[in-house]
């Protein structure tokens, strides 16, 4: 997201390419004050990241899968956990979802 003076969406054109910071000077005696992290930023990036993470999780949680997809997904994840050796996480997942490992998986 492009920001100008800590204001989001100050530029309302589509940004399809990477932007690199540049500064244009008009006269020989002009000076700039740049902050590359040596002092606190005016922009609160942590709260922006938290809001973005929350929006992402809200979008994920809003997706409703059909029951057969939920069973398939839970079974897939539990089988992967068993294969990779995450037994404690697998037990917790199986208790939470009621998924049992397929019998043929135990026998291999």
N, C-alpha and C positions, 0 to 999 in steps of 0.2 A: 504494500500500500504506500502510495506516495504521500509525503507529508511536507508541508511548508510551514515553518515557524511553529512546529508541534501540532498543526491542525491537519486532521485527516481529510482526504479528498479535496484538498485545496486545488488540485489539478483535475479537471473532469474530462480527460481524454483517456481512451483505452491504452493500457500499458502492456504492450505485447513484447517489448524488449527490455533488457536490463537497463537500469539507470545508474549512472555513475555521478558522484557529487562533482559539481563544477561551480566556480565562482567567477563572475565577470566583473572586471574593474573598469571604471570609466576614466579616472584620472590617476596621475602618477602618485599623488599623496594619499590615496585611499588605503585603509587598513581593514583587516577582518579579524574577528575573534572566533576561532574554531574550537570546538570541544570534542576531543577524541576519547573521552572517558576520564580525563584527569580531574574533572569536577562533576558533580551530579547533573544528570540530564533533566531538562524541564519535562520531557515526555516520560510518562510512567509506563514503561514497556511491560513490567510484570502484570499490571492489571489488564493490559491489552491482551497479553498471552492467556491469562486466566479466562477472560471473556471469550477468546477464540476457542480455547479448550472446552469451555462449557457449551458453546454453540455447537461444536463438533459432537460432543457427547449427547446433547439434546437431539441432534439430527439422527444419530445412531440409535438412540433409545426410542425414537418415534417410529422406527421401521418395525412393522409387525409381519412376522413370517407365518405362513401356514403351519399348522401343528406338525405335519409330516416333515417339514423342513427343520423345525426346531428339534425334533427327535433325531433327524439325520445329523444335524450340526453338533448336538450334544454327544452323540455316539462317535462322530469323527474326532472331536476334541479329546474325548476320554480315551479312545484308542491310541491317539498320538501321544497323550501323556503316559499311557502304559508302556508304549514302545520306547519312549525317551527316558523312562525311569522316574517320572515325577509322581511317586506313589502317594505322598501326602496330599498333594494338590488334586490328584485323581480321586482319592477317597472323599475329599471335600466337595469336588464337583459332582461325584456320583450321589452323595447325600443330598446335595442341593437340587439336583435335577431328577433323581430317581433312575438314572441310566445305569444299566448293568452292562459289563463288557460282554461281547459275543463269546460264546463258548469256544468256537474254533480259534479265537485269538489266544485264549489261555492255553490251548493245547499245542501251539506252535512254539 
